Amino acid sequence: MSLLEVENLKVLDIKTKEEIVKGVSFKLEKNTCLGIVGESGSGKSMTTKAILGLISPNLKTEGLAIFDNKINLLKSNREELRKIRGQRICMILQDAMSAFDPLYTIGYQMIETLIENKNLSKFEAEELSIKSLEKMLINEPNEVIKKYPHQLSGGMLQRCMIALALSMNPDVIIADEPTTALDSINQREVVEEFKILREVTGTSLIFISHDLGVVQHLAQDILVMRKGEQVEYGKVNDVFSNPKHEYTKYLVETRLELTKSFAKSMNKEVAV
């Protein structure tokens, strides 16, 4: 049974009548990861934001987005969506700096979110916040929660945002380029953490990325988008081993060439 089933999702500009997302369909099963890949402007983020009602009032959606086999998210009112976003579906945004209010400490914002959505006491919420930060391999979490957003790096803020999402223990996490602000070592650690936590908690994951290597490592299914269109969708191994669409072939071949070039340069350095 699918946890989330999207059918013929379209996003249209009300003024110009332009289709920004053009009939996207996919399923997200329980305890699985769907990777969404494509170039900048392909509609990856817009697709997931449309599902959660996070798009501009100048845009409208069409189609179906059935959550938990009974709720059409595209027809839900603002209050229903707010409850679902707060408790059952969490979204990790690409720009971590804009996700936190600069006037309050990281700890205050994490604690208030947990109190509001999980009915915890302040002590319980603080304890859970610290434990979540520790899971993201953040050193001295007791000190980090006292910091204001401007006192932390983009990478550290991203980890705090991921920690907050995980602490909510949602059914679905939508991660929009969550490793963009991290260096390669931290990227690998965070991706592994996502993989382990998904396996342990059973949380389903929609992982948006331009990095095919990350998606291949983390996801079971993959959706490839280009210029607002769904050009390929299927099991990760099938798509990588036998891509059907020319754009997917280009992405896979480009990644293989980059991998070969990197390996070649590393061999040269070792030889020297």
C-alpha positions in Angstrom: 0.0 0.0 0.0 1.4 3.4 -1.0 1.9 6.0 1.7 1.7 8.8 -0.9 0.4 8.5 -4.4 0.7 11.4 -6.8 -1.2 11.3 -10.1 -1.0 13.7 -13.0 0.1 16.6 -10.8 0.2 19.9 -12.6 1.1 23.4 -11.4 -0.2 26.3 -13.5 0.4 30.0 -13.5 -3.0 31.6 -13.1 -2.1 34.7 -15.0 -0.1 33.3 -18.0 -1.8 29.9 -18.0 1.7 28.4 -18.3 2.2 24.8 -17.0 5.2 24.9 -14.7 4.8 21.2 -13.6 3.4 19.1 -16.4 1.6 16.0 -15.2 3.9 14.3 -12.7 2.9 10.9 -11.2 4.7 8.7 -8.7 4.2 6.5 -5.6 6.0 6.5 -2.3 5.8 3.2 -0.4 6.3 2.9 3.3 9.9 2.7 4.5 11.4 3.5 1.1 13.2 6.4 -0.5 12.2 8.1 -3.7 14.9 10.2 -5.4 13.9 13.1 -7.6 16.7 14.4 -9.9 17.1 17.0 -12.6 18.8 20.2 -13.5 18.0 23.5 -11.8 14.6 24.7 -12.8 13.3 21.3 -13.7 10.4 21.5 -11.3 11.8 19.1 -8.6 11.2 21.4 -5.6 8.0 22.9 -7.1 6.5 19.4 -7.3 6.9 18.7 -3.6 6.0 22.2 -2.5 2.8 21.9 -4.5 1.9 18.7 -2.7 2.1 20.5 0.6 0.4 23.7 -0.4 3.6 25.7 -0.2 3.3 27.5 -3.5 2.5 31.1 -4.4 -1.2 32.1 -4.5 -0.6 33.0 -8.2 -0.2 29.3 -8.9 -2.8 26.6 -8.8 -2.6 22.8 -8.7 -4.4 20.1 -10.5 -4.4 16.3 -10.1 -4.3 14.0 -7.1 -1.9 13.6 -4.1 -3.4 10.9 -1.9 -1.7 10.6 1.5 -2.2 7.6 3.8 -4.7 6.2 1.3 -7.4 8.7 2.2 -6.4 12.3 2.2 -6.1 14.3 -1.0 -3.5 16.9 -0.1 -4.4 19.1 -3.1 -8.0 19.4 -1.8 -7.1 19.8 1.9 -7.7 23.2 3.6 -4.9 25.3 5.1 -5.6 24.1 8.7 -5.5 20.4 7.6 -2.3 20.9 5.7 -0.7 22.7 8.6 -1.4 19.8 10.9 0.0 17.3 8.3 3.1 19.4 7.7 3.7 19.8 11.4 3.3 16.2 12.4 3.2 13.7 9.6 5.2 15.2 6.7 8.3 17.3 7.3 10.2 19.3 4.7 13.9 20.1 4.9 14.6 23.1 2.8 17.7 23.8 0.8 18.3 27.3 2.3 18.8 26.5 5.9 19.4 30.2 6.8 15.9 31.2 5.8 14.3 28.3 7.8 15.2 29.7 11.2 14.0 33.0 12.7 17.2 35.2 13.3 15.6 36.7 16.4 15.5 33.4 18.4 18.1 30.8 19.4 18.2 27.5 17.6 17.2 25.7 20.9 14.2 28.0 21.4 12.9 27.3 17.9 13.4 23.5 18.2 11.8 23.3 21.6 8.8 25.5 20.7 8.2 23.4 17.5 8.3 20.1 19.5 6.0 21.5 22.3 3.5 22.7 19.7 3.5 19.5 17.5 4.3 16.7 20.0 2.7 18.0 23.2 5.9 17.7 25.1 7.0 19.6 28.2 9.7 22.1 27.8 12.2 19.8 29.6 11.2 16.8 27.3 11.5 19.0 24.2 14.9 20.3 25.2 16.1 16.8 25.9 14.8 15.5 22.6 16.4 18.4 20.7 19.8 17.7 22.2 19.5 14.0 21.4 18.5 14.8 17.8 21.5 17.1 17.4 23.8 14.3 18.7 22.4 11.9 16.1 23.5 14.4 13.4 27.0 14.2 14.8 27.0 17.8 16.1 29.6 18.4 18.8 28.5 20.1 22.1 24.8 20.2 21.3 24.2 21.9 24.7 26.1 24.9 23.4 24.6 24.8 19.9 21.1 25.2 21.1 22.1 28.5 22.8 23.3 29.9 19.4 21.5 32.3 17.1 21.3 31.3 13.4 23.8 33.9 12.3 26.4 32.3 14.7 26.3 29.0 12.9 27.6 28.0 9.5 25.2 27.1 6.7 26.2 23.4 7.0 25.6 23.5 10.8 22.2 25.1 10.3 21.4 22.4 7.7 22.2 19.7 10.3 20.0 21.4 12.9 17.1 21.5 10.4 17.5 17.8 9.6 17.7 17.0 13.4 14.5 18.9 14.0 12.7 17.0 11.2 13.9 13.7 12.5 12.9 14.5 16.0 9.3 14.9 14.8 9.3 11.2 13.8 7.1 11.9 10.8 5.7 9.4 8.2 7.5 11.2 5.4 10.5 13.5 5.2 10.9 15.6 2.0 14.6 16.6 1.8 15.3 19.4 -0.8 19.0 19.3 -1.6 19.8 18.8 2.1 23.6 18.3 1.6 24.2 21.3 -0.7 25.9 23.4 2.1 28.0 20.6 3.4 31.5 19.5 2.4 32.0 16.1 0.8 32.9 14.3 4.1 29.9 15.7 5.9 27.7 15.0 2.9 28.6 11.3 3.1 28.0 11.2 6.8 24.6 12.9 6.5 23.5 10.7 3.7 24.5 7.6 5.7 22.6 9.0 8.7 19.5 9.4 6.5 19.8 5.8 5.4 20.2 4.4 8.9 17.5 6.5 10.4 15.0 5.6 7.6 15.8 1.9 8.1 15.5 2.2 11.9 12.4 4.5 12.2 10.6 3.4 9.0 10.2 7.0 7.9 9.7 7.3 4.1 11.9 9.8 2.3 11.7 11.9 -0.8 15.2 13.0 -1.5 15.7 15.8 -4.1 19.2 16.1 -5.4 21.3 16.9 -8.5 23.8 14.3 -7.3 23.1 10.9 -9.0 25.6 9.2 -6.8 23.7 10.2 -3.6 20.4 9.1 -5.1 21.7 5.8 -6.3 23.1 5.1 -2.8 20.0 6.1 -0.9 16.9 5.6 -3.0 14.9 2.6 -4.2 13.0 4.5 -6.8 13.9 7.5 -9.0 12.0 10.2 -10.8 13.9 12.2 -13.4 12.6 15.7 -14.3 13.4 18.2 -17.0 11.7 21.5 -17.8 8.8 20.7 -15.6 8.2 17.3 -17.2 8.6 13.7 -15.8 11.0 12.1 -18.3 11.7 8.8 -16.5 10.5 7.0 -13.4 11.3 3.5 -12.1 13.5 1.4 -9.9 16.9 3.0 -9.3 18.9 0.0 -10.6 16.7 -0.3 -13.7 17.0 3.4 -14.6 20.8 3.5 -14.0 21.5 0.3 -15.9 19.1 0.9 -18.8 17.9 4.5 -19.0 15.2 5.0 -21.6 15.1 8.8 -22.1 18.0 10.7 -23.8 18.2 13.1 -20.9 18.6 10.3 -18.3 21.2 8.7 -20.5 23.1 12.0 -20.6 22.9 12.3 -16.8 24.1 8.8 -16.2 26.9 9.0 -18.8 28.1 12.4 -17.4 28.3 10.9 -13.9 30.3 7.9 -15.3 32.7 10.3 -17.1 33.2 12.4 -14.0 33.9 9.2 -11.9 36.4 8.0 -14.5 38.2 11.4 -14.6 38.4 11.5 -10.8 39.7 8.0 -10.6 42.3 8.7 -13.3 43.5 11.9 -11.5 43.8 10.1 -8.2 45.9 7.3 -9.9 48.2 9.9 -11.3 48.7 11.5 -7.9 49.5 8.1 -6.4 51.9 7.3 -9.2 53.7 10.6 -8.6 
